[in-house]
Amino acid sequence: MTALAVTGHMDLTDDSIPAVRAALDELLAGYRDVGRGETLVGISCIAKGADSLFAEAVLAAGGRLVVVVPSRDYRRGTVEPDGAPLFDRLVEAAAEVVVLPYERAGRQAYEAANALLLERADRLVAVWNGEPPGGRGGGTADVVLAAREAGIPVDVVWPAGAARRADSR
C-alpha cells in the first residue's frame, strides 16, 4: 500500500484546472496496481481546488480515497454551495471518512487535519507554486515544510501555465 496525502492551493484559476488534473493523473499513473498487490490510498480534506482534483484523480486511478473532514460543521459552514455536490460525491465515494472532533472549522481544526494527513502519509503531493508561507499558518507551504521536516517525501505538482486567482491571495 502507498498512502499519498495532498495539500494544495484552493484558488486555482479556471484555466489551470485541466493542466493540474492532467499532471495529477500522470503522477498517480505511477502508483497504479500493476500486479504487485499494492494499493494506492489517497488522503484528502477534499477542499475545493487541489484537494478535490487529487481526490477525483485517486478514484479515477482505481485508488482508495480517505477523506479527512476538519470539523463537524465543515460541510455546512465552509463548503460553498456550488462545491457541495462534488464534496458530497467524494464523501460518498470514500472508503473511509474521518471527521475530526472540532465543532467549528478554523485554524485549530485545519492544523489538526494537516497533521493527520502527514501522520498517515508515505508521501505528500503538493499542488504548490513554490512560494514561501504567507505567515497565517496552515497553508500549502506550511504543510510542505512540515512534511520535509518529518522526512516525508514531497512530490510538487505545478504544471506550466498553472496560476492562482489574483483576488484570493
Secondary structure, DSSP 8 states (H G I E B T S, - for coil): -EEEEEEE-S-B-TTTHHHHHHHHHHHHHTTS--SSS--EEEEE---TTHHHHHHHHHHHTT-EEEEEESSTTHHHHTS-GGGHHHHHHHHHH-SEEEE-S-SS-SHHHHHHHHHHHHHH-SEEEEE-------SSSSSHHHHHHHHHHTT--EEEE--TT--B-GGG-
